[in-house]
Amino acid sequence: MLTVYSDDHRLQDGKAELVDGKLQPCFEMPRRADMVLDRVKTVGLGEVVEPKNFGKEPILRVHAENFVTFLETAWDEWSALGRSHDALPLNWSVRGMQNREPEVIDGKLSYFSFDAGTPVTAGTWRAATASVNVALTGLEAVLGGARSAFSLCRPPGHHAAAEYYGGYCFLNNAAIAAQAWRDRGAGRVAILDVDYHHGNGTQSIFYERADVFFTSIHGDPRQEFPYFLGYAEETGSGPGEGANANFPLRWGSGFDLWSEALDQACKAITAQGADALVISLGVDTFKEDPISQFRLESEDYFRIGERIAKLGLPTLFVMEGGYAVEAIGINAVNVLTAFEQAA
């Protein structure tokens, strides 16, 4: 399996995020991608290539222009005030307040974000756009005839919606790839999100559309971040009614419950008639993940890859979360190697 990787991911290297009421070092760090790449090479998964540059057009097919402009210019506006530290938002618009874009950077950070765990740095824009290019280069390989490809994206993307960022995500790599696949002729694309956290951004982007089916297995939003999306009753709206399927699971869920949900999600993908598949590959479902509450073992990720392979679809794997850094490469590559062997 081809792996696409860019060293530009290192440019997103936030120093602190707000966790448990205090600033602490970021869980989302460059070493995550390093460990996955090392494992890809150790097992001989396949060729590793650098991404091509696809420009802004595919990004603007998914994200609002004012949001993209904000991300591109945020650091310049922040640093123009004499600040050399990472940029984090101060407050958010809530019920009863106006939802209007402010003129100054502190207000913009709040307007375009939903958490204080996703620092904007001097290298954020370059890293985020490189991550998009990694996803699109993987897609190009699949469009060229490969059964599958692995886009080792960092920063991740599935929490980023059309007009906001958060959850360590700035641009939604999986959504951009799915839209590009539609633009290149796919009849119906399915996105299967196996990250521990609900892909709220991906769901929001496609929630009113029938041409992209989104399904996610994740921590129950009554207990888990991002809290305000990911309930089972969210099935799409308008033309998208029936094109969204969530499988929330409670803290402590092991592979027995998780695999049942995976089987249901895969059956739904088949029933939807998808002819292309994007996997938001998060491995923070691992039992030792520091910010997650599922109990999967490293061996379970082989079973995940095998089940996905049974769908028989051209498949793009897009890296999302996973914060047990020593195990992230093992767990992610277990999915990929099992998929390859079963395909």
Protein Blocks (a to p, Z undefined) as FASTA:
>chain_A
ZZdddfklmmpccfbdceehiacddfbdfklmmmmmmmmmmnonaacdddddebjmlmmm
mbcfklmmmmmmmmmmmmmnopabdcddfbdcdehiacdddfbfklmmmmmpcbfkbccd
fklmmmmmmmmmmmmmmmmmmmnopabdcddddddfklpcfkbgeehiabdfklmmmmmm
mmnopabdcdddfbfbdcfklmmmmmmcckbccddddddfklgcehjgoifklgbehjlg
oiaccddddehiafklmmmmmmmmmmmmmmnopabdcddddfklpfklckbcbfbdfklm
mmmmmmmmmnopacddddfedjblklmmmmmmmmmmmmmmmZZ
